[in-house]
Amino acid sequence: MGILFEDGNFALFRDSFLQTVELSALSALLALLIGTLLAAFRVSPVPALRAFGTVWVNVFRNTPLTLLFFAVVFGLPRLDVHYSSFVFAVLALGIYTASFVCEVLRAGINTVPLGQAEAARSLGMGFGQTLTLIVLPQAARTVLGPMSSVFIALPRNSAIAGAFSISELYGAQQTLNERGYSILTIFFWVALAYLFLSAVIGLIFRFLENRLAVAR
């Protein structure tokens, strides 16, 4: 169990853990922004926007994440788009997760009574105002549970980035394995790190649920 305290392994594991946290946090932020916009498109009165949102969700939700990483990391440079591997990983994870965020939000929007939107329109509010000021705040209370599952899965999905030159937890596992350490011991510490991240994300969403329940 002392693998982390030998030959600078702790620094490797610590830096990889922090890289996973940073990658997951930035990807979650990007997914939330894109997913909210896509959810607005899915319920928009404009057919073209609804079609765009539907195609986006169906394409990226049904595309294997590994294939999406290949498309972003190797495809975008061919289109003269050049960023670091870390930025490409954030884009791939954010785009992929956004499709799931969109569907969770859309389900929450559908739980809001139609009378709420009709009342807002009767007061002269447009679609954007109705959605952002009336519908989404109410929908947020109903989607925190399923949304937590989406974001809890995000750090585990980020393990794919280790195969694309990103020094995250999976990359640390590969490095330690090459140094000859027991694979079971390595997996124990990596799994413990992912479990810790999942627990923290779960606690954050539990806190938000309690706050919104009190406000209700």
N, C-alpha and C positions, 0 to 999 in steps of 0.2 A: 504493500500500500504506500510505500515511501517513494514511489516512482516520481512524484511531482517535485521532490526535494533533492533530486540527483542531477548533476551536470547541467544546471540551468534549465531544467525542464519546467520549473514553476513559471519562469518568465515567459517561456513559449506558450504554456497553457493559459496564463493570464492574458497575454496579448491576443491570443486566438479567441478567448472568451469575450474580451472587450470588442474585438472585431465582429463577432457574431451579434453582440448586442447592438452595435452601431448599424450593421447591415440590416438587422431585423427592424430597428426603430425607423430608419430612413425609408425602408421598403413599406412599412406599415403606414407611414405618413403619406407616401405617394399613393398607395392603394386606397387609402381613405379619401383622398382628394379626387382621384380618378373614379373610384367607385361611386361616390356621391354624385358626381357629374353624370355618370352613366345611368344611375337610378333616376335622376331627373329626366334624362332622355327617354328612359323606358316608360315613364308615365306622362310624357309631354303630349300636348294636343297636336303637335306637328308630326305628321307621318314619317317624314324623312329622318327626324331625330329618333323616333321610336325604332325605325328600321336599323339605324346605325347602332344604337344601343343593343338591340337584339343580336345583330351580327357579331359585334365585339364580344358579348358574353358567350355566345355559342362557340365562337372560334377559340378564344383563349381559355375558357373553362374546360374545353374538351381536348386541348393540346397538352401533351406531356410536358412537364416543367423542364425536363432535361432537353427536350427538343427546342423549347423556347430559349433556353440558355444558348444552345448552339446557334440559333437564328440571330440572337442579339449580339453575342460575343464575336461570331465569325461573319455574320451577314451585314451588320451595320458598317464595319470598316470597309467593306466592298462598295458601300454607298457613300464613301468618303465621310463617314461619321466616326470620329476618333475620340475616345475617352479612355480612362483607366479601366482595368478589369473590375475594380470595385464599383464604379459608376454603372457599368454594364450589368453587373449582378443586381444592383438596386433596381435598375429598369426592368430586368426580367422578372424579379420577384414581385415588384410593385404592379406591373401589368397583369401578371398571372393572378395575384391575390385580389386585384381590383374587381375582377369578374365575380368573385364570390361575395365581396363586400356589396357590390351592386345588387345581387339577388337577395341578400339578407335585408338590405334597406328597402328594396321594392316590396318585399313581403311585409315589412313593417308599415310602409306607406299604405298598403292595401287594408291594414287593420284599422286605420283612422276612418271614422264615419264620414260618408260623403257630405253630410250636412255641414261639417266643419268647413270644407272647401266652398260649398255653396254659400254659406254665411259670409266667408271672406270675399267672395266675388260680389256679393250684394253690397258690400261696403266699398267696392271700387278697387279691390286689390287685383293685381295681375297674377299670372301663373307663377312667376318667380317669387313674388312676395308671399303668395299663399303657401307655396312649397316651403320656403325658408323660415317664415315666421309662424305658420300655423301647423302644417302637416309634419315636417321633419322633427320639430321638438317633441311632438306627441309620439311619433314613430320610434324615436330614439329609446324611449322607455321599454318598448316591447322587443327591441332587437339586441339588447346588450348581452343576453344569454347566448344566442347563436353567433353573435359577432365575436364573443370571447373565444369560441371554438376556432374561428377563422384565424385569429391572431395568435392563439396558442400554437397552431400548426405552423406558423410562419418561421420561427427559429429552426424547427426541424427541417422545413423545406430549404432553408438556407444552406444546409449541408451540401447541397449540390454545387454550391459555389466553390467548395474546396477542390473540385475537379477542374476548376477554371482559374487556377493561380490566385485564389483568395485564401489568405491565411486565417481561416476561421477554425472552429472546433474540429470539423472533419479533417481539415488540412493538418491540424496538430496531431490527430490520431494517426494519419499516414506517416508523419515525420517520426513519431515515437515508435511506430511499428518498424520503420526502417532502421531504427537504432537498436532493435533486438529485444525490446521489452515485451512482456507477456501481453498478448492481444486481449485476454479477458480482463486484465487489470486496466488496460487502456480504455476499453469499452466501459468499464465501471465508472471511471472518472468522467468520461465524455457524457455518458447517460445521466450521471448525477448533475452535470452542468445543465443539460437540456431540461431535466426535471425541475431544477431550480428556476430556470427561466419561465417554464410553463406555470409554476406555482406563483411566481411574481405577477405574471400577466393575469392569471385567474384572480388574484387578490385585488388587482387594480380594477377589474371589471366588477367584482363583488362590491368594492367600495363605491363605484359609480352607481350600481343598482340600488344600494342602500341610500345614497344621497338623493337619487331621483324618487325613490319610494317615499322618503320623508317630505320632499317638496310637493309630492302629489297630494 
